[in-house]
């Protein structure tokens, strides 16, 4: 169970709470006079002093002390955390708003920032536009994917407890500069070998079989690959392309190193409205 040092802004009373992140968020709302006690944070190590070889390879080492302790809040999220800890490659699919991408990115960040693991980078891979004409846009793959990075930046912001927006912007900038997190489209990943990395293929329902096949064969040594998607939200228009993900999943089902997790309506955590809408939508489609 995570712990949270807090301080009363009026009386300066200090105490430590032991509860889940969801309970802590509610406690903060119910107790507006209390706030996170930022003075209890561990000081960051000075650059070059007591750092591991993994940290020294980075331009500005990032401490994982600011990383929030996030726990699963649904049965399938708990299953995901378990398989991830076992070192499995995971294909997460199902309803929108179930936190598939969020928990995948969180677990990846936690491992990349852990000096005891071989993982050094996170590659976020997706088909950036449904027409796949990103090559006609100016700039490199980072410039082309800038608009699509916003949701992931918001996720990362929720994963770190920083006292100000300026502090978070600095931290996120360091994550990008040292390439702890980098964004790739399927158009740029061919011909590369991804070693010592965690590859997250998001919105994979928008990829055809050839693209999915090309991505998984890029996986090198000491690399995990995670897929997140929802077949009901596919932007693909051709039946042959849409069915590609089904053929791909059939192959994964025969692989011992891969686990498939289907997230359902009971796993929706985004909002009550999202859950209600998808429930009615599913009922009307039957």
C-alpha positions as a LaTeX table, in Angstrom:
\begin{tabular}{lrrr}
\hline
Residue & $x$ (\AA) & $y$ (\AA) & $z$ (\AA) \\
\hline
Unk1 & 0.00 & 0.00 & 0.00 \\
Unk2 & 1.49 & 3.41 & $-0.98$ \\
Unk3 & 2.08 & 6.05 & 1.69 \\
Unk4 & 1.57 & 9.81 & 1.37 \\
Unk5 & 3.15 & 12.38 & 3.72 \\
Unk6 & 0.69 & 15.26 & 4.18 \\
Unk7 & 0.60 & 18.55 & 6.05 \\
Unk8 & $-2.26$ & 20.72 & 7.29 \\
Unk9 & $-1.87$ & 24.10 & 5.59 \\
Unk10 & $-3.42$ & 25.92 & 8.57 \\
Unk11 & $-2.12$ & 24.11 & 11.64 \\
Unk12 & 1.08 & 22.69 & 10.06 \\
Unk13 & 0.22 & 19.31 & 11.57 \\
Unk14 & 2.01 & 16.49 & 9.75 \\
Unk15 & 1.01 & 12.86 & 9.26 \\
Unk16 & 1.41 & 9.97 & 6.85 \\
Unk17 & $-1.48$ & 8.27 & 5.06 \\
Unk18 & $-1.48$ & 4.66 & 3.89 \\
Unk19 & $-4.11$ & 4.07 & 1.19 \\
Unk20 & $-4.61$ & 3.47 & $-2.50$ \\
Unk21 & $-4.12$ & 6.32 & $-4.97$ \\
Unk22 & $-7.87$ & 6.42 & $-5.65$ \\
Unk23 & $-8.60$ & 6.70 & $-1.91$ \\
Unk24 & $-5.90$ & 9.35 & $-1.57$ \\
Unk25 & $-7.43$ & 11.45 & $-4.39$ \\
Unk26 & $-10.80$ & 11.30 & $-2.64$ \\
Unk27 & $-9.22$ & 12.12 & 0.73 \\
Unk28 & $-7.61$ & 15.24 & $-0.79$ \\
Unk29 & $-11.01$ & 16.38 & $-2.09$ \\
Unk30 & $-12.65$ & 15.76 & 1.29 \\
Unk31 & $-9.86$ & 17.54 & 3.20 \\
Unk32 & $-8.99$ & 20.76 & 1.34 \\
Unk33 & $-6.92$ & 22.08 & 4.27 \\
Unk34 & $-4.40$ & 19.29 & 3.75 \\
Unk35 & $-1.82$ & 18.98 & 0.99 \\
Unk36 & 1.10 & 16.79 & $-0.04$ \\
Unk37 & 4.12 & 17.50 & 2.18 \\
Unk38 & 6.68 & 18.27 & $-0.50$ \\
Unk39 & 9.44 & 18.71 & 2.08 \\
Unk40 & 9.41 & 14.94 & 2.62 \\
Unk41 & 10.61 & 14.18 & $-0.90$ \\
Unk42 & 14.01 & 12.53 & $-1.17$ \\
Unk43 & 16.63 & 14.89 & $-2.57$ \\
Unk44 & 17.79 & 14.01 & $-6.08$ \\
Unk45 & 21.34 & 12.69 & $-6.34$ \\
Unk46 & 23.96 & 15.06 & $-7.65$ \\
Unk47 & 24.93 & 14.35 & $-11.24$ \\
Unk48 & 27.89 & 12.00 & $-11.42$ \\
Unk49 & 27.86 & 11.07 & $-7.72$ \\
Unk50 & 26.75 & 7.56 & $-6.81$ \\
Unk51 & 25.06 & 7.02 & $-10.16$ \\
Unk52 & 24.77 & 3.74 & $-11.99$ \\
Unk53 & 26.07 & 3.22 & $-15.52$ \\
Unk54 & 22.46 & 3.34 & $-16.70$ \\
Unk55 & 21.94 & 6.75 & $-15.13$ \\
Unk56 & 25.25 & 8.08 & $-16.41$ \\
Unk57 & 24.21 & 7.32 & $-19.98$ \\
Unk58 & 21.44 & 9.87 & $-19.57$ \\
Unk59 & 22.08 & 13.56 & $-19.97$ \\
Unk60 & 20.08 & 14.42 & $-16.85$ \\
Unk61 & 19.30 & 11.52 & $-14.50$ \\
Unk62 & 15.65 & 11.42 & $-13.46$ \\
Unk63 & 14.77 & 10.18 & $-10.01$ \\
Unk64 & 11.87 & 7.76 & $-9.72$ \\
Unk65 & 11.10 & 9.24 & $-6.29$ \\
Unk66 & 8.51 & 11.50 & $-7.88$ \\
Unk67 & 6.73 & 8.59 & $-9.54$ \\
Unk68 & 3.29 & 8.01 & $-8.00$ \\
Unk69 & 2.58 & 4.52 & $-6.70$ \\
Unk70 & $-0.30$ & 3.46 & $-8.93$ \\
Unk71 & $-2.25$ & 0.30 & $-8.13$ \\
Unk72 & $-4.74$ & $-1.66$ & $-10.28$ \\
Unk73 & $-8.39$ & $-0.86$ & $-9.59$ \\
Unk74 & $-10.15$ & $-3.54$ & $-11.69$ \\
Unk75 & $-9.72$ & $-7.28$ & $-11.98$ \\
Unk76 & $-8.24$ & $-7.11$ & $-15.49$ \\
Unk77 & $-5.90$ & $-4.28$ & $-14.54$ \\
Unk78 & $-4.68$ & $-6.49$ & $-11.69$ \\
Unk79 & $-4.19$ & $-9.32$ & $-14.18$ \\
Unk80 & $-2.15$ & $-6.97$ & $-16.38$ \\
Unk81 & 0.12 & $-5.93$ & $-13.49$ \\
Unk82 & 0.68 & $-9.62$ & $-12.68$ \\
Unk83 & 1.59 & $-10.65$ & $-16.22$ \\
Unk84 & 3.82 & $-7.60$ & $-16.59$ \\
Unk85 & 5.73 & $-8.48$ & $-13.43$ \\
Unk86 & 6.23 & $-11.99$ & $-14.84$ \\
Unk87 & 8.00 & $-10.46$ & $-17.86$ \\
Unk88 & 5.28 & $-11.33$ & $-20.37$ \\
Unk89 & 4.59 & $-9.54$ & $-23.64$ \\
Unk90 & 0.95 & $-8.40$ & $-23.42$ \\
Unk91 & $-1.84$ & $-7.71$ & $-25.92$ \\
Unk92 & $-4.53$ & $-5.62$ & $-24.17$ \\
Unk93 & $-7.75$ & $-5.09$ & $-26.07$ \\
Unk94 & $-11.34$ & $-4.12$ & $-25.43$ \\
Unk95 & $-13.50$ & $-1.22$ & $-24.35$ \\
Unk96 & $-12.34$ & 2.40 & $-24.40$ \\
Unk97 & $-11.68$ & 4.13 & $-21.08$ \\
Unk98 & $-10.38$ & 1.04 & $-19.29$ \\
Unk99 & $-6.88$ & 2.42 & $-18.72$ \\
Unk100 & $-5.09$ & $-0.01$ & $-21.04$ \\
Unk101 & $-2.57$ & 2.52 & $-22.36$ \\
Unk102 & $-2.20$ & 4.29 & $-19.01$ \\
Unk103 & $-1.21$ & 1.23 & $-16.99$ \\
Unk104 & 1.04 & 0.01 & $-19.81$ \\
Unk105 & 2.94 & 3.30 & $-19.97$ \\
Unk106 & 3.14 & 3.50 & $-16.17$ \\
Unk107 & 4.65 & 0.02 & $-15.80$ \\
Unk108 & 7.07 & 0.75 & $-18.65$ \\
Unk109 & 8.23 & 4.02 & $-17.06$ \\
Unk110 & 8.67 & 2.32 & $-13.71$ \\
Unk111 & 10.97 & $-0.30$ & $-15.24$ \\
Unk112 & 12.94 & 2.11 & $-17.41$ \\
Unk113 & 13.67 & 4.32 & $-14.39$ \\
Unk114 & 14.68 & 1.26 & $-12.34$ \\
Unk115 & 18.48 & 0.89 & $-12.50$ \\
Unk116 & 18.27 & $-2.87$ & $-11.95$ \\
Unk117 & 16.46 & $-3.58$ & $-15.25$ \\
Unk118 & 18.01 & $-3.77$ & $-18.75$ \\
Unk119 & 15.36 & $-1.45$ & $-20.21$ \\
Unk120 & 16.60 & 2.00 & $-21.25$ \\
Unk121 & 13.91 & 3.42 & $-23.54$ \\
Unk122 & 10.20 & 3.43 & $-24.23$ \\
Unk123 & 9.10 & 3.47 & $-27.85$ \\
Unk124 & 5.51 & 4.62 & $-28.36$ \\
Unk125 & 4.44 & 3.30 & $-31.76$ \\
Unk126 & 1.19 & 3.95 & $-33.60$ \\
Unk127 & $-0.24$ & 4.66 & $-37.01$ \\
Unk128 & $-0.46$ & 8.44 & $-36.76$ \\
Unk129 & $-3.07$ & 9.09 & $-39.43$ \\
Unk130 & $-5.68$ & 6.81 & $-40.88$ \\
Unk131 & $-4.55$ & 7.65 & $-44.43$ \\
Unk132 & $-0.91$ & 6.80 & $-43.58$ \\
Unk133 & 0.26 & 9.87 & $-45.50$ \\
Unk134 & 2.41 & 11.19 & $-42.66$ \\
Unk135 & 5.42 & 11.07 & $-44.97$ \\
Unk136 & 4.07 & 14.13 & $-46.77$ \\
Unk137 & 4.15 & 16.23 & $-43.59$ \\
Unk138 & 7.29 & 18.31 & $-42.86$ \\
Unk139 & 9.89 & 17.33 & $-40.24$ \\
Unk140 & 11.20 & 14.10 & $-38.74$ \\
Unk141 & 9.12 & 11.45 & $-37.00$ \\
Unk142 & 9.03 & 13.48 & $-33.75$ \\
Unk143 & 7.74 & 16.59 & $-35.56$ \\
Unk144 & 5.15 & 14.60 & $-37.48$ \\
Unk145 & 3.82 & 12.94 & $-34.32$ \\
Unk146 & 3.71 & 16.09 & $-32.14$ \\
Unk147 & $-0.10$ & 16.37 & $-32.12$ \\
Unk148 & $-0.49$ & 12.73 & $-31.13$ \\
Unk149 & 1.85 & 13.05 & $-28.16$ \\
Unk150 & $-0.50$ & 15.28 & $-26.13$ \\
Unk151 & $-2.57$ & 12.44 & $-24.55$ \\
Unk152 & 0.60 & 10.61 & $-23.51$ \\
Unk153 & 2.08 & 13.75 & $-21.98$ \\
Unk154 & $-1.10$ & 14.16 & $-19.93$ \\
Unk155 & $-0.79$ & 10.55 & $-18.76$ \\
Unk156 & 2.82 & 11.06 & $-17.70$ \\
Unk157 & 1.82 & 14.21 & $-15.79$ \\
Unk158 & $-0.60$ & 12.14 & $-13.72$ \\
Unk159 & 2.14 & 9.60 & $-12.98$ \\
Unk160 & 4.55 & 12.11 & $-11.43$ \\
Unk161 & 3.86 & 14.30 & $-8.42$ \\
Unk162 & 5.53 & 17.62 & $-9.14$ \\
Unk163 & 4.85 & 20.74 & $-7.09$ \\
Unk164 & 4.46 & 23.05 & $-10.11$ \\
Unk165 & 3.66 & 22.79 & $-13.82$ \\
Unk166 & 7.09 & 24.28 & $-14.56$ \\
Unk167 & 8.79 & 21.42 & $-12.69$ \\
Unk168 & 6.80 & 18.87 & $-14.66$ \\
Unk169 & 7.59 & 20.57 & $-17.98$ \\
Unk170 & 11.28 & 20.35 & $-17.09$ \\
Unk171 & 10.97 & 16.67 & $-16.14$ \\
Unk172 & 9.01 & 15.79 & $-19.28$ \\
Unk173 & 11.47 & 17.72 & $-21.41$ \\
Unk174 & 14.30 & 15.67 & $-19.91$ \\
Unk175 & 12.42 & 12.43 & $-20.59$ \\
Unk176 & 12.12 & 13.44 & $-24.24$ \\
Unk177 & 15.64 & 14.89 & $-24.61$ \\
Unk178 & 17.36 & 11.81 & $-23.23$ \\
Unk179 & 14.96 & 9.66 & $-25.31$ \\
Unk180 & 13.59 & 7.80 & $-22.32$ \\
Unk181 & 10.31 & 8.20 & $-24.20$ \\
Unk182 & 10.26 & 8.57 & $-27.96$ \\
Unk183 & 7.39 & 8.48 & $-30.43$ \\
Unk184 & 7.46 & 6.53 & $-33.67$ \\
Unk185 & 5.04 & 5.88 & $-36.48$ \\
Unk186 & 4.87 & 2.60 & $-38.35$ \\
Unk187 & 6.31 & 4.45 & $-41.36$ \\
Unk188 & 9.67 & 4.94 & $-39.61$ \\
Unk189 & 10.16 & 1.73 & $-37.64$ \\
Unk190 & 10.90 & $-0.65$ & $-40.51$ \\
Unk191 & 14.50 & $-1.77$ & $-40.81$ \\
Unk192 & 15.37 & $-1.01$ & $-37.18$ \\
Unk193 & 16.19 & $-3.36$ & $-34.30$ \\
Unk194 & 14.88 & $-2.32$ & $-30.90$ \\
Unk195 & 17.15 & $-3.51$ & $-28.09$ \\
Unk196 & 16.94 & $-2.81$ & $-24.32$ \\
Unk197 & 13.55 & $-1.19$ & $-24.74$ \\
Unk198 & 9.85 & $-1.45$ & $-23.98$ \\
Unk199 & 7.78 & $-1.03$ & $-27.13$ \\
Unk200 & 4.17 & 0.11 & $-26.71$ \\
Unk201 & 2.02 & $-0.26$ & $-29.83$ \\
Unk202 & $-1.03$ & 1.90 & $-29.16$ \\
Unk203 & $-4.29$ & 2.06 & $-31.13$ \\
Unk204 & $-3.16$ & $-1.17$ & $-32.77$ \\
Unk205 & $-6.64$ & $-1.70$ & $-34.23$ \\
Unk206 & $-5.61$ & 0.87 & $-36.86$ \\
Unk207 & $-2.74$ & $-1.31$ & $-38.08$ \\
Unk208 & $-3.07$ & $-3.94$ & $-40.77$ \\
Unk209 & $-1.46$ & $-7.37$ & $-40.51$ \\
Unk210 & 1.62 & $-6.34$ & $-42.47$ \\
Unk211 & 2.29 & $-3.42$ & $-40.09$ \\
Unk212 & 1.76 & $-5.54$ & $-36.97$ \\
Unk213 & 4.02 & $-8.22$ & $-38.45$ \\
Unk214 & 6.70 & $-5.62$ & $-39.24$ \\
Unk215 & 6.63 & $-4.18$ & $-35.71$ \\
Unk216 & 6.85 & $-7.42$ & $-33.71$ \\
Unk217 & 9.80 & $-8.59$ & $-35.83$ \\
Unk218 & 11.71 & $-5.42$ & $-34.82$ \\
Unk219 & 11.96 & $-6.64$ & $-31.21$ \\
Unk220 & 15.60 & $-7.27$ & $-30.25$ \\
Unk221 & 17.44 & $-8.40$ & $-27.12$ \\
Unk222 & 16.09 & $-7.45$ & $-23.68$ \\
Unk223 & 12.97 & $-5.89$ & $-25.14$ \\
Unk224 & 9.29 & $-6.20$ & $-24.23$ \\
Unk225 & 6.43 & $-5.38$ & $-26.57$ \\
Unk226 & 2.95 & $-4.32$ & $-25.44$ \\
Unk227 & $-0.10$ & $-3.88$ & $-27.66$ \\
Unk228 & $-3.15$ & $-1.77$ & $-26.77$ \\
Unk229 & $-6.27$ & $-1.49$ & $-28.90$ \\
Unk230 & $-10.01$ & $-1.71$ & $-29.39$ \\
Unk231 & $-11.23$ & $-3.46$ & $-32.54$ \\
Unk232 & $-14.57$ & $-1.62$ & $-32.36$ \\
Unk233 & $-12.79$ & 1.75 & $-32.84$ \\
Unk234 & $-10.81$ & 0.88 & $-35.98$ \\
Unk235 & $-10.26$ & 3.64 & $-38.56$ \\
Unk236 & $-9.51$ & 1.06 & $-41.25$ \\
Unk237 & $-12.14$ & 0.93 & $-43.98$ \\
Unk238 & $-11.24$ & $-2.22$ & $-45.90$ \\
Unk239 & $-12.50$ & $-5.51$ & $-44.45$ \\
Unk240 & $-9.24$ & $-7.27$ & $-45.33$ \\
Unk241 & $-7.25$ & $-4.70$ & $-43.33$ \\
Unk242 & $-9.68$ & $-4.74$ & $-40.40$ \\
Unk243 & $-9.48$ & $-8.53$ & $-40.18$ \\
Unk244 & $-5.68$ & $-8.41$ & $-40.06$ \\
Unk245 & $-5.65$ & $-7.81$ & $-36.33$ \\
Unk246 & $-7.76$ & $-10.95$ & $-35.80$ \\
Unk247 & $-5.24$ & $-13.04$ & $-37.73$ \\
Unk248 & $-2.43$ & $-11.44$ & $-35.73$ \\
Unk249 & $-4.13$ & $-12.23$ & $-32.42$ \\
Unk250 & $-4.57$ & $-15.87$ & $-33.45$ \\
Unk251 & $-0.80$ & $-16.16$ & $-33.82$ \\
Unk252 & $-0.17$ & $-14.49$ & $-30.45$ \\
Unk253 & $-2.58$ & $-16.91$ & $-28.75$ \\
Unk254 & $-0.23$ & $-19.77$ & $-29.70$ \\
Unk255 & 2.83 & $-18.04$ & $-28.18$ \\
Unk256 & 3.80 & $-18.93$ & $-24.59$ \\
Unk257 & 5.59 & $-15.60$ & $-24.05$ \\
Unk258 & 2.47 & $-13.54$ & $-24.84$ \\
Unk259 & $-0.68$ & $-13.01$ & $-22.78$ \\
Unk260 & $-3.92$ & $-11.55$ & $-24.17$ \\
Unk261 & $-6.23$ & $-9.62$ & $-21.85$ \\
Unk262 & $-9.71$ & $-8.53$ & $-22.88$ \\
Unk263 & $-10.98$ & $-5.44$ & $-21.03$ \\
Unk264 & $-14.77$ & $-5.19$ & $-20.74$ \\
Unk265 & $-17.38$ & $-2.68$ & $-19.63$ \\
Unk266 & $-16.72$ & $-3.50$ & $-15.97$ \\
Unk267 & $-13.15$ & $-2.26$ & $-16.44$ \\
Unk268 & $-14.11$ & 1.25 & $-17.58$ \\
Unk269 & $-12.61$ & 3.81 & $-15.19$ \\
Unk270 & $-12.69$ & 6.99 & $-17.31$ \\
Unk271 & $-16.15$ & 8.16 & $-16.24$ \\
Unk272 & $-19.69$ & 7.04 & $-15.52$ \\
Unk273 & $-20.85$ & 8.66 & $-18.75$ \\
Unk274 & $-18.31$ & 6.73 & $-20.82$ \\
Unk275 & $-19.41$ & 3.45 & $-19.25$ \\
Unk276 & $-23.11$ & 4.23 & $-19.66$ \\
Unk277 & $-22.69$ & 5.24 & $-23.31$ \\
Unk278 & $-20.71$ & 2.14 & $-24.28$ \\
Unk279 & $-23.14$ & $-0.10$ & $-22.41$ \\
Unk280 & $-26.12$ & 1.32 & $-24.31$ \\
Unk281 & $-24.20$ & 1.30 & $-27.60$ \\
Unk282 & $-23.34$ & $-2.39$ & $-27.16$ \\
Unk283 & $-26.95$ & $-3.25$ & $-26.25$ \\
Unk284 & $-28.30$ & $-1.47$ & $-29.34$ \\
Unk285 & $-25.86$ & $-3.26$ & $-31.65$ \\
Unk286 & $-27.11$ & $-6.69$ & $-30.60$ \\
\hline
\end{tabular}
